[in-house]
Amino acid sequence: MTINVAEFQKYGGPDRVVHWNDYLLEKAGQSNSGKNFRSSFAQFDKKMGGIETGEVVVISGETKQGKTLFAESWLRDIRTMDNTAKPLILTFEVQAEKLLAKYMGNNDDQIYLPLDLKTMDFEWLRKRCIEAIVKFNCNILMIDHLHFMVDMNTRQNMSLNIGAFMRRLKKDIAIDLNMAVVLIAHQSQTKDGQTASIRSIRDSSFVGQEADSVIVVWRRKNFDSVELEDIRRKKGDDVAEEFKRMKLEGESDEYSMNLAVVSIERTRRTGVYEYRKLFRKNREFLEEV
């Protein structure tokens, strides 16, 4: 094959190869500056290093274990810390009206949703993100959940199909549109005694591999008295009173005190992995214990 040297020497397209210093100067002059969002979940946030535009964070867990609740709680807390945080939420599994009921009476809360949803249509997803950016300066995208955006009836290999979606989500939305993406993904059925993890995300290992961070949420059963007493000391009299009420009323709760474990399975930016933090449901949202 003959190479036209002169053609390549003159090439000046947007994907041209440059020296690293010229690369930084070029990127610094572009309008899409990255943004880091922080929460007040002190220990969790320290390990995560917040969430940044250009990143894809996967939140996984088994059904009814709190993954959507944690995602909502995290984004809500981020919004209280930073009023420039504006999420576009695509809620396929939970009816939007039900999800939004807890926000009634707070019209200042910056949350945005499409009036109608389309499944398995990446180009529609990208256009709605662009619309949300243009109209409302949205900078966070939350999708609940992954399997509504990939074709479940395809004859192609499902794992490869999911991998292709994850790469487009990272490149075409997180990076190109400068958004922080929070993607909820289900777990495969775990065996008794096994804990949900990055290794058991449903249908494809590419979900964990392509994500910048993976968080897994599960509810702990049957806390022993020592653990519960330690939680009481950390959280104070409000928890102590609830312990007393439950004991007096003979309330049986295998998921003691609405406690959930949030595990940072892996995060590339901070290098943290397998860090576990206890959260507790307080009214409509989770809070760090």
N, C-alpha and C positions, 0 to 999 in steps of 0.2 A: 504494500500500500504506500502510495506517495503522499507525503505530508507537505501541505502548503505552509511553509514556515512563515512567510510574510503575513498570511491571513491571521495566524494565531498571535503574531507579534502586535498586530493592529487591533486585535479584538478588545472591545471595551464594554461588553454587555453587562447586565446586572449580576451575572453569575461568574464574572471573570475572576481569575486567581490573583490575589494581591498579597503583599507582605503583611504580617500580623499587625504592625503598627497602623498601616493604612486601613486595615479591616476595622480596628477600633475607632479610628477617626471617622470612617464612613458611617459606622453604626451610631456613633455619638451624635452625628448630624441628623439622624432620622427622628421622626416625631414619636415613634412607638417606644417610649422609655418604659422599662419594666417597673412594676410596683409590687411591694411586699405588704401583705395584709396580716395584721397580728390580732390575736384574741387575748382575753384576760384569763384564759385557762393556763395559769402560770407555768406549771411543770410540763404540761403537754406542749404548750407553745414553745417553750425553751428547747425541747427535743425536736420539734418539727421545724423550728425556725420560721414559723408563719407559713403562709402560702403565697406564691409569687405568680404573677402573670407569666404565661409561657409554660406553665407546669400543668400536668394532669395528675390529680390525686384520686386514687380509687378507694372507696369505702365499701367494705364487704362484710358479710355476715349471713347467718342463716335466717330464715323467715321468722319474723316477729322477735328478733333479738336486739333491735334498736339501731340498725344502721342508718335508716332514714331520719330517725329522731336525732341521732348524733349529728348528722350532716346539717339538719335544720338548726340545731342548737349552736353548732360551731359558727355557721354563717350569721346567725342572729347576733352572737357575741362579737364577731368581727365587725358587724355593722354598728354596734354600740360603741366600739372603739374607734371606728373610722367612717365618717359619714360619706366618704367618697366611694365606699364599697357598695356596688349596685349589682345584685345578682339577677340573672335571667334564669328562671326555674322552669324546667320541663318535667312535670310530674305525670307519668303515664300510669303508675300503679295505684297511687292514692289519688282519689278525686280531688281536683284543685280546690273546690269549694270547701271541702272538709279540711284540707291542709291550711287554707287561709282563714278559717274561722277564728283561730287563736290570735289573729292580727286585727280583728275587728275593733274599730275605735281608735286605731293608730294610723291615720292617713299619711303620716310623714314617713312611714317605713318604706324604704326604697326597694321594693320587690317587683319584678316584672315577669309576665307570663304571656305566651301566645294564646289568643282566644280559642284557637283550634290546634290540634296536634296531628302530625303525620308521623307514621312509623316507617322505619327502614328506608329513610330518604335523607342521605347525608347532605345533598345539595340544598334541600329545604332547611335543614338544620343550620347550615352555614349562612344562608340568606337571613334567617331569623336572628342570628347572632349579629350580623352586620346591621340589620334594622335596629336592634336593641342598642347597639353602640351609637349609631347615628342619632336616634331619637332621644335616648336617655343616658348615654355615656356608660352603659353597662360594661363591667369589666370582670365579672365572674359568671360562669355557666355551671349550673347544676342539672344533671340528667339522672332521673330516677325511673328506669334503670337501663343498663347496657342492652339487654336482650330485646328491648323495643326498638333499638336502632340498627340491629343486624337482622338479616333475613334468616329466619329459623327454618324455612322450607327449601333453602338452597340445596342444589345437588353438589355444590362445592364442599370442600373440607371445612367444617364449622370452625375449627381452631384457626385455620388460615384466614377465613373470612373475618373472624373477630380481630385477628392480628392486623389485617389491612385497615379495619375501622379504627383501631387504636392509633395506628400511625397517621391516618388522616386527621384524627381528632387532635393529635399533638401538633402536626405540621400546619394544617389548614385553619385551625381555630385557635389553639393555645398560643402558638408562635406567631402565625401570620396576622391574627386579629388581636394579639396581645391580651388574651384573656386567661384567667386562672380557671381551670376546669375541675369540677368535682363530679366524679362519675360513680354511681352506686352499682355494685355488681353482686349477684347472688353467689352462694356457696353450693358446691355439690353436697349431697347427703353424707354427713359424717357418721362414722360408726360410734357406738356407745363408748364413752371414755375419751374420745378424740375431741380436740379443740379446733374450732375453725381457724384457718390460717391462710397465708398467701398461696400455699401449695394446693389448697382445695377450692380455689375459685372456679366456678362452674365453666366447663366446656373448653377452656383454653388457658394454657400457661402464659400466652402472650399478654393477657390482661396485666398480670403482675410484672412481666418483663418490660413492657413498653411504658408503664406508668412511672412517673417520677417518685411517687410515694404510694405506699399501700397501707391502709388502716383497716383493722378487723375489729368488729364489735361483737361481743357476746355477753350474755347474762350469766352471772355466777349463781349456782344453786347451793343452798345449805351452807351458808357461812357459819363457822363455829363461833362460840361465845367470845373467845379471845379476839378474833378478827372484828366482830361487831363492837366490842368494847373499845377497841383501838379506833374504829371509825367514829364512835360516839365522842371520844376524847378530841378527835380532830375537828369534828363538825359542831360540837357544842350541845347546848340544852335542847335545841329544837329537835334534834335526832333522838336525844334521850327521852323526851316526852312522847315521841312517836313509838319508841320501843315499849314504853310503859302502856300506851294505849293498846298496842297490838297484843301485849301479854294479857291485859285485863279482859279484852274482848275475845281472847282465844283465837285470834286470827292466824290462820296457817298460810304462810307464804314461802313457797320453795325458792322463789327468787327474793331473798331477804332484802327488805327495805328498798326495793326498786333499784338495786345496784347493778351496774354494768361495767364490764372491763373493756377499755379501749386500748388496743395494742397497735403501736407503730411497728408494723412488720419490717418495713424498710423505707428509708428516705435517702435519696441520692445526695441531696445538697448538704445535709448535716452529717450524713454517714451513720445515723442512728438506726438500729434494728432491734426488733424484739423487745421494745420498751413497753411496759404495761402500766396503765393508769386507771384508777378507779373513778367512775362517775356515778352520779345518783340523780334520778328523776325528781325534779322539784316543780310541781304543777305541770306545765305543758312542755318543759324543756329539761335537758340534762345539764348538770353543773359538775365541775371538778370537785372531787372529795380530797 
